[in-house]
Amino acid sequence: MIIIKKIKSYILLNYFKYLITNSLFFISLVWISQTLKILNIQFSDSVEVLDIILTSIAVLPSYLSPLLPILIIFTSIALGYKFINNNEVMIYKFYLNKSNFVKIFTMISFIIIIFFSYNSEIIGPKTYKHYKEKELSIRNTLKLGFKNENEFHIGEELSLFFDSTDENIFRNVRAIIYDQNRFIISNNATLEFNENTFNIIFIDGERSILNSNEKSYTKFEKFTYSIINEKVEKLFYDKEHFNTLELLNSDDKKLIIHGHNRIYQYVFLLSILLISQKIIFFSNKDTYLKNNFLTIILIFVLIVINSFLQYSLKNDYFGPQIYYILNIIILLIVTNYIYRIYEIK
């Protein structure tokens, strides 16, 4: 009994050690790429770079959930190789019965699914919102970026074109404010971003308004155009800002589709967990590389098929019910096939 407990604890510790190690590696790559994205391949003083590095950490939870199934597969392959190479699987099968394997798998699955749910529904949306606010603040105050692009856009709200920048000042500015058909030319402009408003301050310029309510032309020494923070945030909202329920209750069709995909991801994760225990405990040394390579290919095929079905749902080729039915049928077929290849001796 004591030996069985030690073996179960050993397997659990190794599994999560490998999973955490793989997660840290892949998430580090994501973090570096996200940091470079904000930096826009440019560097400023060390304080600003440090601010951006700390900001980019907040985006990591939202990327972890989509990566988790792939991380589980690679973890299972690495751990399975260790167990087979050291002949540990033979020892486990000698001491552990089918019930023990089920208990180990159930415990692993329970921990991962709870983490996946909490990260997807609570942690991810909160940290992603903080990240987007900070990223917007960094970009809009021109701490970094835009200096080589000579233009600045906020969704469909406005566009700003300029010849050059100096610190936080735009030179020779042309601006379009879309909802008012307002055109502005000014010598200089600066950006301010705080908790309440996002301001563009134009200095020494001309303003033209051409719409059904007003047609006018004026010169000004100073003109401030403000967007309330709530409106700025909405312009940058995407699927990562919301949990599954919020996505499904959204008025935006794209967000609703992402909500359906989130639900499918729970089913997909469960299938990945089932496959992972086959890889770890029931692999054959002679066919290990072949079977695992085939498994990885099939899982990526599932991901591609799901992307195609999301595209089809977006274009009204069918409704959500067909989306679930097709995805789950294909998932069951592939999972069953992978199960069988690991049972072939």
TAFENFEN-V975695 format. One record per backbone hydrogen bond with DSSP energy under -1.0 kcal/mol. CO is the residue of the C=O (numbers start at 0). NH is the residue of the N-H. E is the energy in kcal/mol with one decimal. If there is no record, write none. Layout:
((CO | NH | E) (CO | NH | E))
This chain:
((0 | 4 | -2.1) (1 | 5 | -2.3) (2 | 6 | -2.6) (3 | 7 | -2.5) (4 | 8 | -2.5) (5 | 9 | -2.5) (6 | 10 | -2.6) (7 | 11 | -2.3) (8 | 12 | -2.6) (9 | 13 | -2.4) (10 | 14 | -2.6) (11 | 15 | -2.3) (12 | 16 | -1.9) (13 | 17 | -2.5) (14 | 18 | -2.4) (15 | 19 | -2.5) (16 | 20 | -2.1) (17 | 21 | -2.6) (18 | 22 | -2.4) (19 | 23 | -2.6) (20 | 24 | -1.9) (21 | 25 | -2.5) (22 | 26 | -2.9) (23 | 27 | -1.8) (24 | 28 | -1.5) (25 | 29 | -2.0) (26 | 30 | -2.9) (27 | 31 | -2.5) (28 | 32 | -2.3) (29 | 33 | -2.6) (30 | 34 | -2.4) (31 | 35 | -2.4) (32 | 36 | -1.7) (33 | 37 | -1.8) (34 | 38 | -2.6) (35 | 39 | -1.6) (35 | 40 | -1.2) (38 | 41 | -1.2) (44 | 48 | -2.0) (45 | 49 | -2.4) (46 | 50 | -2.0) (47 | 51 | -2.1) (48 | 52 | -2.5) (49 | 53 | -2.3) (50 | 54 | -2.0) (51 | 55 | -2.5) (54 | 57 | -1.3) (55 | 58 | -1.0) (56 | 59 | -1.3) (59 | 62 | -1.1) (59 | 63 | -1.4) (60 | 64 | -1.1) (62 | 66 | -1.1) (63 | 67 | -1.5) (66 | 70 | -2.4) (67 | 71 | -2.5) (68 | 72 | -1.9) (69 | 73 | -2.3) (70 | 74 | -2.3) (71 | 75 | -2.5) (72 | 76 | -2.4) (73 | 77 | -2.3) (74 | 78 | -2.7) (75 | 79 | -2.9) (76 | 80 | -2.1) (77 | 81 | -1.7) (78 | 82 | -2.5) (79 | 83 | -2.5) (80 | 84 | -2.9) (81 | 85 | -1.8) (82 | 87 | -2.5) (82 | 88 | -1.2) (83 | 86 | -1.4) (87 | 91 | -2.4) (88 | 92 | -2.6) (89 | 93 | -1.3) (90 | 94 | -2.0) (91 | 95 | -3.3) (96 | 100 | -1.8) (97 | 101 | -2.1) (98 | 102 | -2.1) (99 | 103 | -2.3) (100 | 104 | -2.7) (101 | 105 | -2.7) (102 | 106 | -2.3) (103 | 107 | -2.4) (104 | 108 | -2.7) (105 | 109 | -2.6) (106 | 110 | -2.2) (107 | 111 | -2.3) (108 | 112 | -2.8) (109 | 113 | -2.2) (110 | 114 | -2.2) (111 | 115 | -3.1) (112 | 116 | -2.6) (113 | 117 | -2.5) (114 | 118 | -2.9) (115 | 119 | -2.5) (116 | 120 | -2.6) (117 | 121 | -1.8) (117 | 122 | -2.1) (118 | 123 | -3.2) (121 | 125 | -1.6) (122 | 126 | -2.7) (123 | 127 | -2.5) (124 | 128 | -1.9) (125 | 129 | -1.8) (126 | 130 | -2.5) (127 | 131 | -2.7) (128 | 132 | -2.2) (129 | 133 | -2.3) (130 | 134 | -3.1) (131 | 135 | -2.6) (132 | 136 | -2.2) (133 | 137 | -2.7) (134 | 138 | -2.8) (135 | 139 | -2.9) (136 | 140 | -1.6) (137 | 142 | -2.0) (138 | 141 | -1.5) (145 | 149 | -1.6) (149 | 161 | -1.5) (151 | 159 | -3.0) (153 | 156 | -2.6) (153 | 157 | -1.1) (156 | 177 | -1.5) (157 | 153 | -2.2) (158 | 175 | -2.5) (159 | 151 | -2.6) (160 | 173 | -2.8) (163 | 170 | -2.7) (165 | 168 | -1.6) (168 | 165 | -2.4) (169 | 188 | -1.2) (170 | 162 | -2.3) (172 | 185 | -2.1) (173 | 160 | -3.1) (174 | 183 | -2.5) (175 | 158 | -2.0) (176 | 181 | -2.2) (177 | 180 | -1.0) (180 | 209 | -2.1) (181 | 176 | -2.9) (182 | 207 | -3.0) (183 | 174 | -3.0) (184 | 205 | -3.2) (185 | 172 | -2.7) (186 | 171 | -2.8) (187 | 202 | -2.7) (188 | 169 | -3.3) (189 | 200 | -2.7) (191 | 198 | -2.8) (195 | 228 | -2.7) (196 | 193 | -2.3) (197 | 226 | -2.4) (198 | 191 | -2.6) (199 | 224 | -2.8) (200 | 189 | -2.1) (201 | 222 | -2.5) (202 | 186 | -1.1) (202 | 187 | -1.6) (203 | 186 | -2.3) (204 | 219 | -2.6) (205 | 184 | -2.4) (206 | 217 | -2.5) (207 | 182 | -2.9) (208 | 215 | -1.9) (213 | 210 | -2.6) (215 | 208 | -2.4) (217 | 206 | -3.2) (219 | 204 | -2.3) (220 | 203 | -2.3) (222 | 201 | -3.6) (224 | 199 | -2.6) (226 | 197 | -2.6) (227 | 231 | -1.8) (228 | 232 | -2.6) (229 | 233 | -2.1) (230 | 234 | -1.6) (232 | 235 | -1.0) (237 | 240 | -1.9) (238 | 241 | -1.3) (242 | 246 | -2.1) (243 | 247 | -2.4) (244 | 248 | -1.7) (246 | 249 | -1.3) (251 | 255 | -2.0) (252 | 256 | -2.2) (253 | 257 | -1.9) (254 | 258 | -1.8) (255 | 259 | -2.0) (256 | 260 | -2.1) (257 | 261 | -2.2) (258 | 262 | -1.7) (259 | 263 | -2.1) (260 | 264 | -2.1) (262 | 266 | -1.1) (263 | 267 | -2.7) (264 | 268 | -2.5) (265 | 269 | -1.8) (266 | 270 | -2.0) (267 | 271 | -2.2) (268 | 272 | -2.2) (269 | 273 | -2.0) (270 | 274 | -2.4) (271 | 275 | -2.4) (272 | 276 | -1.6) (273 | 277 | -1.1) (274 | 278 | -2.1) (275 | 279 | -2.2) (276 | 280 | -2.1) (277 | 281 | -2.0) (286 | 290 | -2.9) (287 | 291 | -2.3) (288 | 292 | -2.4) (289 | 293 | -2.1) (290 | 294 | -2.4) (291 | 295 | -2.4) (292 | 296 | -2.1) (293 | 297 | -2.4) (294 | 298 | -2.2) (295 | 299 | -2.2) (296 | 300 | -1.9) (297 | 301 | -2.1) (298 | 302 | -1.9) (299 | 303 | -2.3) (300 | 304 | -2.7) (301 | 305 | -2.4) (302 | 306 | -2.0) (303 | 307 | -2.3) (304 | 308 | -2.5) (305 | 309 | -2.2) (306 | 310 | -2.2) (307 | 311 | -2.4) (308 | 312 | -2.3) (309 | 313 | -2.5) (310 | 314 | -1.7) (311 | 316 | -2.7) (312 | 315 | -1.4) (318 | 322 | -1.8) (319 | 323 | -2.3) (320 | 324 | -2.6) (321 | 325 | -2.9) (322 | 326 | -1.9) (323 | 327 | -2.7) (324 | 328 | -2.4) (325 | 329 | -2.3) (326 | 330 | -2.4) (327 | 331 | -2.6) (328 | 332 | -2.2) (329 | 333 | -2.4) (330 | 334 | -2.6) (331 | 335 | -2.5) (332 | 336 | -2.1) (333 | 337 | -2.7) (334 | 338 | -2.4) (335 | 339 | -2.0) (336 | 340 | -1.9) (337 | 341 | -1.3))
